[in-house]
Every structure is written in structure tokens, then in C-alpha cells.
Amino acid sequence: MPKIVVRTEIAAPIERCFDLARSVDFHQHSMSGTGERAVAGVTSGLIGAGEEVTWEARHLGVRQRLTSRIVEFERPRLFVDEQVRGAFASLRHEHRFEVAGEGRTVVTDDFAFRAPLGVLGRLAEVLFLKRYMRRFLEAHAARLKATLESDEWRGFIAN
């Protein structure tokens, strides 16, 4: 199963980082390039323990739907979402938050997935899918950092 780890140090308090990372509105804003939008479940605000969201987006030229559920939730240190329905055979995304000093946080995205279609899926993972998913996660982390290190975060969360 391919695994991708992206660590980002952000000049913002841990609680703010945690809340912006689980903001459905921020996610839609930050992923506007793929047309990603929440179409069912929690479609705005902050997603929490046990809740689901269904995303619709265009990835690799194909319109897709993916439903994920928050299966672990420990504010402000961790939340984990897993695919319930969607294109992957499996998908698990751990979002971890650690204090890195006064007003600084390290955000770690630990992303594991398995493509469908057996051997063909494994080949896709090696040839392009892991690289595509890494770029996707890195772009999202960069937008999270830029938003948290400016006043733009105020448009998505209240603290």
C-alpha cells in the first residue's frame, strides 16, 4: 500500500491549524483547481468525529465522488478520515498536529491508499498515482500554511 508523508511547519497555534484543516469551506476553496466541492454529508463548517462528507471533483480528467468519514478525532492533536465509498480500494488520511514552539505547529499528513483493479492498480500507483497524490497533498499543505500565516484564515474559522 503506497504511503505518503508530508510535514509542514506553520507559524500559527495548534488549535487554529487543527480547525482550519477540518474546515470543509477551506478545503473547497483551496482545491478550486479540481472543482472539488462537498455535495453530501457535512457540506460546510467544521467536520467532526463520526461525520461524513462526500466530495465531487475532477482528478486525472475524470469526475469522481469520494465519501469519507472521520474515524478518529482528538482535538487539537489528530483526526483521521477514511474512504467509505469512492474510486480507491482503500484510503486513510491521518492529520497530526504537534506544537513546535511558541505559536508554531507541525502539521503531518500521513496518507495511505490502494488503487482498485489489482495488478493494473498497482502499476498505476507506481507509474503516476503516488506522484499525483503527493503533489495534491503538498499543494493543499502549502495553501493551509499560507492561509494560516495570513489573516485569510478568519474567513473560514472563528478562533
N, C-alpha and C positions, 0 to 999 in steps of 0.2 A: 504494500500500500504506500503510494507516494506521500511524503510528508514535507511540508514547507514551514519554516520558522522565520518570522520577520519581527525584529526587535526595533523599537523606535523610542528614543528618549525625547520627552516633551516637557517644555517649561510651563507646566500647569499642575495644579493639585490633583491628587489621585481621584477624588470624588468627581471632579469635573470631567476628567478623562474617561472614567467609567461611564458616566451618564451620557456623554456625547457619543461614545462608542455604541451605545444601545438605543440611540435615537433613530427611529425609523425615518423621520423627516430629514435628518442629516445624511443618512445613508442614501436616500433618494437623490438629494442634492449633490452629494459627492460622486455619485455614479451616473450622472445625467448623460454621459457619453455613451452608455449602453442602453439608455432608455429605461433603466431599472426603476420599477415602481412597485409599491405594495398594493396588491389587489384583493387580499382577503386576510382575515385574522386581524392582528394589530396593524392598522394602516397609517397611524400617526402617533406621535408622542414617544414615550419610552417603553420598550418591551421589557417584560419581567418574567419571573420564574413560572415555568409551565405554559407560557403563552406561545402562540404560533403566529407566523407571518408567511404569506405566500407572495413571492417576488415574481414579477414577469420582467424579462429583459431580453435583449438580443446579444448573444455571445457567439463568436465564431460564425457570424452570419445567420444564425438560426434563432428564432423566437422561442424562448424556453420559459417554463414555470418551475419554481422550486419552493416547496414548503418546508420551513424549518421550525423547530421547537426549542425553547430554552430548557435544557435538561439539568443544568447546574447553575446556581446563582448564589454568590456570596459577595454582596456589596461591601466595599468597593474593590475587591481583590480578583474576582473571577466570574465570568459567565461563559457557558458553553452552549452552542447551538448545534443541533444535528438535523440532517435532512430527514424528513418524514416521507415526502414524495418529491420526485424530480428526476433529472437526467442521470445523476450519478448512481452507481451501485451502492455507494455509501459516501457520507461526508460528515466530518466532525470538525468544528472550529472552536478552539479554546481561545478565549480572550483573557489574558492575565495582566494584572496591574500591580506594580511594585513602586513604593516610594524610593526615589533616587537622590534624595536630598531635599533641602528646603524648597518647596513649591515645584519640585521636579518629579516626573513619573516615567518609568519604563513600561511601555505597552508591548506585550508579546502576543503575536498572533501565531498560534500553533494549529496548522491546518492539515488534516489528513483526509485523503479521498481515494476512491476506487472508481475507475471508469466502468461503464457497462460493457457488454459484448465480449467477455472472456479475453481470449488471446488478442483479438483486434483492439479491445480497450486498453490492454497492457501496452501494446505497440503505440497507440495514440498517446498514452501517458508519457512514454519515453520520447517520442518524436516531437510533440508540441504541447500537450495539455499541461504538464507540470510547469513549463516555462510560461505559458499563458496565465496560469493561475498565480504564479509568483509575481508577475507584472501587475496583475489585478490587485493582489494584496498589498504590494508596495505602493501602488498609486493611491489606494484607499488610505493607507497609513500616512502617506505624505499629506493628503488632504486633511486628515484628522489633526496632524501636527500643526499645519498652517492655520487651521481654524481655531484650535485651542490657544495658539500663541498670538492670536489677534483678538479683537473684540467680536469677531463674527460668531463665536460660539453662543453669544447671548441671544441670537435669533432662533436657537434650537433648544436650549435648556435654561432653566430659571436660576440655577445657583451660580 
